[in-house]
Amino acid sequence: MTDQRLIGLDFGGMSIKGGAVDASTGEVLARGMRPFAPDVPAEEIFSRAAALVLELEAAAGGPPQRIGLGCAGLFERSTGTVLASANMPNLVGESLSVGVGRGLGGREVVVENDANVAAFGEQWLGAGRDEDSMALLTLGTGVGGGIVLMDELFVGPGGNAGEIGHTVIFPRPSGSPYDGPFHEELVCPCGSYGCLERLVSASAAKRRARTAGLSDDLPTLAQAARDGDGPERRLLHEIGRDLGSGLSTLVTLFDIQFFVIGGGFGGALDVLRPGAEELLNEQRYGSGASRIVPATLGSDAGWIGAARLSLSSH
């Protein structure tokens, strides 16, 4: 395989997805997947990942020098060691770089957070392909995110940048007459109060819909919002404004004007966007107009970004 052909892997909760892509044209050369259960031993997961890479190499023409890998959880980047993972507990304490590389003759495996590589993929071959800087937000059980600045993945000196879902947009009340009431449901598992994901994730939208006496089936809720100016549209407009509050922070800090929204609840972007744009206009800092668009790569974004990571100096 020439240096222009890349392979990336994306470790999810129940499967390893992967693919090969031509770096010069963006053409997807091969795709593959290996399932696994959360209780599968680490060595078996590594073995399946290595077998998938070999399958992709055979389809694409030979081995690359490096493999990119995206993984959910927290890890030490210098060694690729998983420090915490809710979905893959058997990988905690294991080096993905060493484990996968062992089945590939010791080739280098570069590891990065799954949301970050998804952002890298969308900026390269997806919705952000014409933008040099953008942020990806995925609205799922939580809110994942990643930031690309001037065509480089931005993770910060400690590797924790891009955790957009844990931007606090609803401060904890302190007793001031200007503070609102304390809401137990806004306490985030991360330990903070009022994080973005406690207000705009799919889980939060379901909770807010039930509180408002509406259906918590999100496709049904979104369709009702499209069909008429009723309580469903008003609720999603309000959630959109909360989304806009999180985006406005990125505008101010990074001068990012282009946002890509993915995840399951991202399918309601058309009815979330008016509220988000309204809030961004109200809180605009500086010049320029922000754009908010849907993600286009779907489940391919992670492995595509991981493949690109294998070329990056990051």
N, C-alpha and C positions, 0 to 999 in steps of 0.2 A: 504494500500500500504506500502510495506517495505521501509526503508530508501534507498534501492538500486534502487528504481524506482522513476524517476524524471519526472517533467512536466515543459515545457517551452513554452512561448508565444513570438511571434514576431509581433509587431505592424507595419504594413506598411501603405502606403498611402491610400489604398482602401480595406484592409482586415486585419484580425487578423489570423495569422497562429499559429498552436500549435501542440504539440505532447507529447507523453510519451515515455520514453526510459529507459531500464534497465541499471543502472550505471555499473554493474559488467561485463555485456557481450556486451553492446553497441547495443543490439537488440531494434529496434523501435517497440514499443508495440501498438501504436495508433497514428493516425494523424487526424487533423480536421482544419476547417476554418470557419470564420464568416465574411461576407462582410459588409462594411459600406461605406457611402459617407462622404466626408469631412465636410458636414454641419450637420452631426448627432450630437445631444447633447452629452456632455461628459458622462452623466449618462447612456445613451443608449449604448455607447461604452463600458463602464465598465460592464454593465449588460450582453452584448454579450460575453465579455471576460470571465466573471465568468461562464456563461452557457457553454462555450467551455471547460473550465477547468473541470467542473462537468461531461461533456460528456467524456472527456479523462480519468478521474478517474474511471468512470463506466466501461470503456473498459479495463483499466489496473489493476483494482482490489482494489482501495481505495485511500484516500487522502494522499499526502505527507505533510510534515510539512511546507515546503516553496515552493514558486513558483518563477521561474526566468522569467524575462520579458525584451525583447529587444525593443527599441523604437528609431526611427529616431528623431533627434533634440538635443537640449541642455537641460539639466535638473540638478537639485540639487540632488546629489546622496543620501544624508542623509535622505531626505524626499520623493524622487521619484517624485518631482514636476517638470513639464515641464516648462522651461523658454522660449523656442522658438521652433517652429515647422512650417516649410513651408507647410507640407502636412496635418497636423492635427491641424489647428488653434483653434478649440474648446477645445483642451486639454491644451492650454497654461494657466498656473496658477493653474492647477489641479495636485494633487498628484496621480500618477498611483498606487503607493503602497497602499494608503488608499482607492482609488476608487475601484480597483479590489478586494482588500482584504475584503472590506465591504460585497461583495456578496459571500464571502467564509468563513464567520464566523469570520472575523478578522485575518485570517492567514497571515503570513509574505509574502510579495511580494518584491523580490529583483530586482532593475531596473538598466539597463546598456544600453549604446549606441548600436544601432543595428549593426554597423560595427564591434564593439569590440566583441559582442557575436558571430557574424558570424566567426570571426577569431578563437575564442575559440572552436567553433563547428568543424571547419575544422582541427584544431590541434588535437582534441580528436578523431573524428570518420571519418575524411575526408582525404584530400590529405596529411596532415601533421601528420598523426597518428603515424608515426615512428620518429618524431622529437620533441625534448623538447623545441625548440625555433624556431619561424618563424614569418613572417609578411604576412598578407593578404592584397591585393589591389584589389578593385573592380572598373573596368573601365566601368562606366555608364555615366549618364548625368554629373556627377562629378567624382571624384576619392575618394572612401571611403577606410578606412584601419583600421587595428587592429594589435596589437603586442602581441605575447605570448613569455615570457622569462622564461626558466626553468620551464615549465608547469604551469606558473601563468600568468593570464591576466595582462598586464602592461598598466595602464592608467595615471600614474604620480600623483604627490601630488595634483594637481588641477583638475585632471580628464580629461585633454585635450590631453594627449599623444596619439599617433597613428593617428593623423590627417595628414597622409602622403600626401594627395592631396594638402595640403597647404605648403609643402616644396618648397621654392623658388629655382628654378634651372636655371632661366634666369633673372639675376639681372636687375633692372631698370637702364637705361642709365643715366649717370651723367655728360656727356659732355666730358669725357676723350676720347682721340683718340682710346683707347682700347675698348670703349663701342660701341655697335651696335645702330641702330636706334630704336626709341620708337615705339612700336606696340600697338595700342589701344586695340586690341583683347586679349592682354596678361594681361589686368587689370582684376583682379579677384574680384568677388562679396565680398570676405572677406576683400577687401581693399588693398591687396598686389598686386605686379606686378610680373609676371613670375612664378606663382605657377605651380606645376606639373600638376594639373588637367586642366590648360589652354593649355596644350600641348599634353596630352596623353589620356584624357577622350574620350568617344564616341562623345560628342559634339565637342571637339577640332579636332578629326580626320575628322569629316564631314566638318568642316570649312577649314581645311588644304587641304582636297581633292578638295573642290570647288575652292580654291585659285590656286591649281595646274592644274585646268581644267579637273579634273577626276570625276568619279561618286562618289556621297556622300552616296550611298547605301553601308553600310560597309560590308555586306556579299559579295556583288559583287566585291567591292574593294579588299577584302582579297582573293577571289578566283582568281582574275586576277593576284595578286601577287604570288599566288601558281603556276599559269600556265606559267609564263614566266618572264624573267629578263627585265621588262619594268618600266615605271614611277610609277606604283602602288607598285611594290616591293621596289623601291627606297624610295618612300614616307613612307611606313610602316617600312622600315629599319631605316629611320630617326626618326620616332616616337618611335621605339624600343630603339634607343640610348637615347632619352629623358627619356623614362621609366627607362633605366639603370642608368641614372644620379640620379634619385630619389632613386633607390635601393642602389646605392653606398653609399649614405648618411647613410642608415640604417646599412650597413656593417661596416662603420667606427665608428658609434656611439654605436651600440649594439652588434657588432660581429655576426649579423644574417647572415646566409649563405643559408637559405631556404625560398623561396618566393612562395606564392600561388596567382594566378591571377584569378579573377572571374569577374562577370558582363557581360553585353551583348557584349561589345567590347573585352572582354577576350576570346571570341571565335576565335579571330585572333591571339592568342598567338603564334601559330606555325610560323607565318611570322613576328611577333614582336620580338620574342626571339633572333634571330641572332644579331640584332642591340643592344638589351639590354645586351647580353653576351659580345659583342665586347666592349661596353663602360665599363662594369664591369671589364673586363680584363685590359683595359687601365688605369683605376683609382683604381686598386686593392691596398688595404692597408692590410698588414699582409698576413698570409698564408691561405690556404683553397680554395676550389672552390665552388662558389655559384651555386645553382640549382633553376630553375624557372619552376614551374609546374602549370597545370590548376587546378582550384577548382573542387571538385567532388560532393559536397553535394547539389548544386543548392539552391533552395529556402528553403530547410530544415536546412541549416547551421545556420540561426538565432535562430530558436527555440531550436535546439539541443545545441547550445552554451549557450542559456539562461537557459535551463534545467541544464546543468553542473554548471552554475553560482550559482544555488541554493545550491550546495554542497560547493562552494568556500568560503573561509574566506574573500575574497575581498568585 
